[in-house]
Amino acid sequence: MKKPGFKKISVDKKIINELQTASKNKLKNASKKMVKPIRIILVVLVAISLFFICAKQFANVTMSNMTDWVKGIFINMSSGEGYPYEITSEEVIQKDVIGPYLAIVENDRLVYLNSRAKEVFKYEHNFINPVFKTKNKRAIFYCADTTNFIVTSSSEVLYDMNDTSKTLEGAIITADIASNGNLAFANWSSECVCQINVYNNKLKREFYYNFSKERVVDLSLSDNGDYVCAVLIDAKNASLYSRVLVFDITNPKPIFDRRLENDVAVDVEFLSGNKIELLTMSSLYSFNFNSKKEMKKELDFSSNQLLKYDFEESSKRCSLAISEYSSNSGNIYGISSNGKNTYSVKVNGLKKLSRGSKYTAALTNNTLYCIKNSGRVKCEAELLTNVDDVIVSGNYLYVFSGNMVHRLKISRWTSFDG
């Protein structure tokens, strides 16, 4: 009698080898299919980590920045009809850049365009006097002489009119936005001539200051939103003067106060560190607001005329054009991030000036110049068609000609015919 058990089965070794080879091939193919998405995920995770490290280093990290950055990866991949882009509005009021996008303020809408002319953001408005200011991929869009404003990222509205309608009590004279999202306003006031109000990125008021007689003409917030600089003008004994004040928003009194006699302030900007740049109708100053030293005059053009001025917030550089009185010729000056004059380039008949992080674009009646930060002219292009305006963004130019917007890579081209 046989013992119960399993029956011995003989299998061909060739069949076993074939099955093992097929199994290995399936695993290998599956691994290949998995490697690519895993690599993409790892690259994204590393990039996100680097983003947080860099943002933390510069104290500019916010959830909005992070969301906007992630969205931007996909938005930039969105296909548009390509440039040239046709503007259908009757009037373009302002042009600027917000992050990697071109911002166009028309008489009834605000639109952002990506590198392929795709409308990645659009906001319809009824502002009579719209003003657009941007910093660190956030923007404040307001209607001067009213209390109306919104706040956007580079892809969406963060605070609309429903959120902001009860924020301000007085009409806006001017405003600014910090890299961390803080907002500063100079407002008309029923209690005094005007006042400054600073709000955090949740629209909660953190600071205010009243002025009894002087009027704020411009203000600027530091990148971290902790300091606000205001420039004011007034007259005494039939003479105009400008006053420069810097406030720590945790302190009710100014920490810096200087007065310039017989001069009219035009623009003020925070530079790197504790330095501030002040532009007047006759001079360009730079100063450290934590120092007791007098403001240093970097450029004196009191015998000439200020034509154009543009400041680029990411690089903290500016360019300005000065012309001789009763003359068609003038000089473009490049100013570094520490307020120093680094070069001058002579041009004739300047119409528009745009400052980027790497280049300055100067538009005349017949020529378009691109000037590097070193002062070397990268290209000098003859205009074979009418050009109304130009905006620099990185290594590209946005050229406005009639109702068309062209996007051109900056190179050594010698002519532009649309």
Buried (B, 14 or more C-beta within 10 A) or exposed (E): EEEEEEEEEEEEEEEEEEEEEEEEEEEEEEEEEEEEEEEEEEEEEEEEEEBEEEBEEEEBBBEBBBEBBBBBEEBBEEEBEEBBBEBEBEEBBBBBBBBBBBBBBBBEBBBBBBBBBBBBBEBEBEBEEBBBBBBBBBBBBBBBEEBBBBBBBBBEBBBEEEBBEEBBEBBBBBBBBBBBBBBBBBBBBEEBBBBBBBBBBEBEEBBBBEBEEBEBBBBBBBBBBBBBBBBBBBEEEEEBBBBBBBBBBEEEEBEBEBEBEEBBBBBBBBBEEBBBBBBBBBBBBBBBBEEEEEBEBBBEBEEBBBBBBBBBBBBBBBBBBBBEEEEEEBBBBBBBBBBEBEBBBEBEEBBBBBBBBBBBBBBBEEBBBBBBBEBEBBBBBEBEEEBBBBBBBBBBBBBBBEBBBBBBEBEEBEEBEE
